[in-house]
Amino acid sequence: MAAPLSDGDRRKQISVRGIAGLGDVAEVRKSFNRHLHFTLVKDRNVATPRDYYFALAHTVRDHLVGRWIRTQQHYYERDPKRIYYLSLEFYMGRTLQNTMVNLGLQNACDEAIYQLGLDLEELEEIEEDAGLGNGGLGRLAACFLDSMATLGLAAYGYGIRYEFGIFNQRIVDGWQVEEADDWLRYGNPWEKARPEYMLPVHFYGRVEHTPDGVKWIDTQIVLAMPYDTPVPGYKNNTVNTMRLWSAKAPNDFNLQEFNMGDYIEAVLDRNLAENISRVLYPNDNFFEGKELRLKQEYFVVAATLQDIIRRFKSSKFGCRDPVRTCFETFPDKVAIQLNDTHPALSIPELMRILVDVEKVDWDKAWEITKRTCAYTNHTVLPEALERWPVSMFEKLLPRHLEIIYALNQMHLDRVAALFPGDIDRLRRMSVIEEGDCKRINMAHLCVIGSHAVNGVARIHSDIVKNSVFKDFYELEPEKFQNKTNGITPRRWLLLCNPGLADIIAEKIGEGFITDLSQLKKLLDFIDNETFIRDVAKVKQENKLKFAAYLEEQYKVKINPTSMFDVQVKRIHEYKRQLLNCLHAITLYNRIRCNPSKSFVPRTIMIGGKAAPGYHMAKMIIKLITSVGEVINNDPYVGDKLKVIFLENYRVSLAEKVIPAADLSQQISTAGTEASGTGNMKFMVNGALTIGTMDGANVEMAEEAGEENLFIFGMRVEDVEALDRKGYNARGYYESLPELRQAIDQISSGFFSPRDPGCFRDVVNMLMYHDRFKVFADYEAYIKCQGQVDQLFMDPREWTRKVIRNIACSGKFSSDRTITEYAREIWGVEPSATAIPPPNLPRN
C-alpha cells in the first residue's frame, strides 16, 4: 500500500497548471458560456450586450491570471531589482482588446464570439475607459507599464484608484459641460481587491522628540486598500501589476474621542476620510494648491513605500538579520521613479521611515534615499510647478516639514561652501521659498533627493539644464539626463490600426512589434507602387470608418475624400488651438472671396478637454464650435471646408481618430511643450505633421528629415529674442490683412451674432497679453498650410512622404525609452526570455 500523503503533498494538487486554458476557439466558447451563467447569473433570454461584454472580459481575464501568478512566483524566486513607477495618473483607456492582443487571443476570441452570433467590436465598445489621467503624463505612464512588462522588467505601477476619473465632456450650445465619470458603476472585471494588504496612512498629529528618537503621534489614520490590475507584456507570458490605492475609514473612525453620543454622525463622517480617493484633479499643466490634493499625494506615497519596504524585507535574498534593519542593499533591490513632482513626498517619507522607524543613521539614510529615487520633469511652465504652503505642511505633515527643513539646510550648507558669499544663489536654490507665504518648491526637493533627473525630449532636457534647473546643473551636471518619450506600438499601431500593421508585416515580418526600429526596412519600399497603393488604401478605409462613426455618434456628415486635419490634445493657450482656429477662419474668408476657385477640401477636427476652472480654455472651445457653426452652414462653402469639434476626447476616441488622420497639428510655441506623444502616434499611423520645432517634433524632423514634415515658425532662440525685444501683437494685426480680418470678425460678433461681445476676452488676450505669441507665427503657419495643400493634391508624393515618416518613427517606441531608463537610471537589463506559460512546468 502506498504511504499516505502528507498535507504538504496533498496541497500540491492546488495548482494553476491543471486549470490553465489553452486559448483555442472551443475553450473560449465554453469559458464564455460558463461565465455568462455562473459568474453573471444570466441566460441568453435576459442577457444584455453588457453581460456579454463582461462574460468575454472574464474569459480573457482567466488567461491572464495563470501568467500573473507565474510571473509573481518567478520574481519571488529570482529576486530581481524591482522598479516602482509612482504616478498620480495612469490613463489606461480600455483593457479588453489590449489584453487579447498581448496574449495572442484576438483571433480565437473573434471566431468564438462570431460562432455565438455576437459581434466582437460591438462588445469592445461597451467597455468604459479607465480615465485615471488628464493627458500626456498619465498616458505615458500607461505606455511605460506596457513596455516594462514586454521587456520583462520586475516593475510595478503605483497610483490612486479614483472613484471618478477625468470628467466626461459634453458640448451644449457650443460650451463645454462636465459630467462625473462614474466608470466603476457596473464594476471593473480587470481589478482584484487585496484587503489582506490594507495599510494605515497617517495625517495631522504632532511631533515629539524623545531620547528614543522622534515620534509622530496623535495622528488621524486613513486605510489604504490596494486594488491590483494585471499588465501583460506582449506574448512573453509576463504579467506585471498596477496597484492602485483606495481610501477606507478605519472602523473606529471618529468613534474614539469625538461624537461620543452621536454614533450616526460618526459613521456618516467616514466619507471625509474616503474622499481622498474620490476624484482625479482635472488640471493639466496647472498647480492648484488644495489640501485634498496634498492628501492624495501623501496617501499614495505612504501606502506605496510601506508596500515596497514590506516586499524588500520579505524577499528571498532580502535582509537576513532577525530585526531587518539592514538597508545597505535597498538601492540595489529597489528603484523608485517619480512621474513629475506629484509623488515628491517619497523623498521625505523614505527618510522618515529609515531614520524614525528603522533607526538608520541620518547620513546613511540620505545616501540610500538618493540612490533609490529618480525624478522625471514634465513641464517648464511656471504655473505648473508645485509650490505648497509651509502652513499646510505644518498642519497635515508636521514630521515631513521638519525633515524637509533639515534636508534643505544640509543642501544650502553645501552650496554655501562651494559658492561663498553668493546669497542670491542660495535663495534661488533653496527648497523653501521665502515671501508673504513661505512655500516648499517640490521640484527642488526632487532634484536634491534623486540620483537622476530627466527631461522627456532632447530640447526639453536642454531647457531643464540651461534654465529651469541651471543652478542645480552647475552643481551636479552628472545627475541630468534626457529620456525622449515614446508610445507603445501594441496599442498605438497593432490594436488601433490593424490594416496598416498587416501590410507592414507582409513586407518586413512581425519583428517591428517589439523592435520598432525595424520599420526602417520600409525605406526599401518607398517607390514600390503596390505598397504605395496599399498604404493609401488603408488610410482611405480608416477615414471611411471614422466618417461613419462621426455620422452615427454625432450626426455630422463629412466628406471622406477631404483632408482630415486633426488637432487633439488638452485645450491650453500654449498648445495654440487658437492658431488653428485662425487658419480655419482664413480659409473660410478665401473661399467666400472666391467661391468658384478650386480648393483642397479639408475637414478640420479639433478635440480636447479644458480644465473646468480654466476660463480661457473654455472660451477657446466656444470659439471653435461657433466658427464651425458658421462655416458648416454656409452654402457657399459646401464640401470644401468643415470644422468639427470632437466631443469627449479620450483614449478610446484617440484610437479611432489617429489612424484616420492625414495631417497632425503640433503647433505649440517653441519651448513650451516638453515632448508631446500624440505627435508620435500620428507619425506611426501615417499622418504628416505640421508643427513647430518644439518637444519631440525636433527629433521627429531629425529622424525623417525636416523636408518630410511641415515645419514652420519661431525656434526657441527666436522666441527668446522676441521676449527681449518685446512682443507687440498689434504690429502683426496691422500689417497682416487676413489676420486683421479674422480678428475683426471674432471681435464684431460675426461668429456670435446672438452675443456680439462673446469673444472679447479672447481678442483682448490675443492683442494685449498673449504669452504664447499666436500672431508672431500666423504668417509662417498660413504659408506652411499652403504647402500642405500643394502636396495633398499629389497623392503619390504625399503617400511616399507618409511611408518615409512611418519608416523613421521607430525611435519613438516606449520600448526604446524604457530600455534607456533601465540601463541608465535603474541599473537593470531588459530580458527577452519568456516565462514558461502556466500549462507547462516551471523550469
Stockholm file with secondary structure:
# STOCKHOLM 1.0

chainA/1-843         MAAPLSDGDRRKQISVRGIAGLGDVAEVRKSFNRHLHFTLVKDRNVATPRDYYFALAHTVRDHLVGRWIRTQQHYYERDPKRIYYLSLEFYMGRTLQNTMVNLGLQNACDEAIYQLGLDLEELEEIEEDAGLGNGGLGRLAACFLDSMATLGLAAYGYGIRYEFGIFNQRIVDGWQVEEADDWLRYGNPWEKARPEYMLPVHFYGRVEHTPDGVKWIDTQIVLAMPYDTPVPGYKNNTVNTMRLWSAKAPNDFNLQEFNMGDYIEAVLDRNLAENISRVLYPNDNFFEGKELRLKQEYFVVAATLQDIIRRFKSSKFGCRDPVRTCFETFPDKVAIQLNDTHPALSIPELMRILVDVEKVDWDKAWEITKRTCAYTNHTVLPEALERWPVSMFEKLLPRHLEIIYALNQMHLDRVAALFPGDIDRLRRMSVIEEGDCKRINMAHLCVIGSHAVNGVARIHSDIVKNSVFKDFYELEPEKFQNKTNGITPRRWLLLCNPGLADIIAEKIGEGFITDLSQLKKLLDFIDNETFIRDVAKVKQENKLKFAAYLEEQYKVKINPTSMFDVQVKRIHEYKRQLLNCLHAITLYNRIRCNPSKSFVPRTIMIGGKAAPGYHMAKMIIKLITSVGEVINNDPYVGDKLKVIFLENYRVSLAEKVIPAADLSQQISTAGTEASGTGNMKFMVNGALTIGTMDGANVEMAEEAGEENLFIFGMRVEDVEALDRKGYNARGYYESLPELRQAIDQISSGFFSPRDPGCFRDVVNMLMYHDRFKVFADYEAYIKCQGQVDQLFMDPREWTRKVIRNIACSGKFSSDRTITEYAREIWGVEPSATAIPPPNLPRN
#=GR chainA/1-843 SS CCCCCCHHHHHTTCCSTTTCCCCCHHHHHHHHHHIIIIISCCCTTTCCHHHHHHHHHHHHHHHHHHHHHHHHHHHHHHCCCEEEEECSCEEEECCHHHHHHHHTCHHHHHHHHHHTTCCHHHHHTTSCCEEECCSHHHHHHHHHHHHHHHTTCCEEEEEECCSBCSCEEEEETTEEEEECCCTTTTCCTTCEECGGGCEEEEESCEEEEETTEEEEESCEEEEEEEEEEEEECSSSCCEEEEEEEEEECCTTTTTSSSCSSCHHHHHHTHHHHHGGGTBCCCCSSCCCCCHHHHHHHHHHHHHHHHHHHHHHHHSTTSCCSTTCCCCTTHHHHEEEEEESSTTTTHHHHHHHIIIIISCCCHHHHHHHHHHHEEEECCCCCGGGSCEEEHHHHHHHCHHHHHHHHHHHHHHHHHHHHHSTTCHHHHHHHCSEECSSSCEEEHHHHHHHTCSEEEESSHHHHHHIIIIITHHHHHHCGGGEEECCCCBCHIIIIIITCHHHHHHHHHHHCSGGGTCGGGGGGGGGGTTCHHHHHHHHHHHHHHHHHHHHHHHHHHCCCCCTTSEEEEEESCCCGGGTHHHHHHHHHHHHHHHHHCTTSCCCCEEEEEECCCCTTCHHHHHHHHHHHHHHHHHHTCTTTTTSEEEEEETTCCHHHHHHHGGGCSEEEECCCTTSCSCCSHHHHHHHTTCEEEECSCTTHHHHHHHHCGGGSEECSCCHHHHHHHHHHCCCHHHHHHHCHHHHHHHHHHHHTTTCTTSTTTTHHHHHHHHHCCTTCHHHHHHHHHHHHHHHHHHHTSHHHHHHHHHHHHHTCGGGBHHHHHHHHIIIIICCCCCCCCCCCTTSCCC
#=GC SS_cons         CCCCCCHHHHHTTCCSTTTCCCCCHHHHHHHHHHIIIIISCCCTTTCCHHHHHHHHHHHHHHHHHHHHHHHHHHHHHHCCCEEEEECSCEEEECCHHHHHHHHTCHHHHHHHHHHTTCCHHHHHTTSCCEEECCSHHHHHHHHHHHHHHHTTCCEEEEEECCSBCSCEEEEETTEEEEECCCTTTTCCTTCEECGGGCEEEEESCEEEEETTEEEEESCEEEEEEEEEEEEECSSSCCEEEEEEEEEECCTTTTTSSSCSSCHHHHHHTHHHHHGGGTBCCCCSSCCCCCHHHHHHHHHHHHHHHHHHHHHHHHSTTSCCSTTCCCCTTHHHHEEEEEESSTTTTHHHHHHHIIIIISCCCHHHHHHHHHHHEEEECCCCCGGGSCEEEHHHHHHHCHHHHHHHHHHHHHHHHHHHHHSTTCHHHHHHHCSEECSSSCEEEHHHHHHHTCSEEEESSHHHHHHIIIIITHHHHHHCGGGEEECCCCBCHIIIIIITCHHHHHHHHHHHCSGGGTCGGGGGGGGGGTTCHHHHHHHHHHHHHHHHHHHHHHHHHHCCCCCTTSEEEEEESCCCGGGTHHHHHHHHHHHHHHHHHCTTSCCCCEEEEEECCCCTTCHHHHHHHHHHHHHHHHHHTCTTTTTSEEEEEETTCCHHHHHHHGGGCSEEEECCCTTSCSCCSHHHHHHHTTCEEEECSCTTHHHHHHHHCGGGSEECSCCHHHHHHHHHHCCCHHHHHHHCHHHHHHHHHHHHTTTCTTSTTTTHHHHHHHHHCCTTCHHHHHHHHHHHHHHHHHHHTSHHHHHHHHHHHHHTCGGGBHHHHHHHHIIIIICCCCCCCCCCCTTSCCC
//
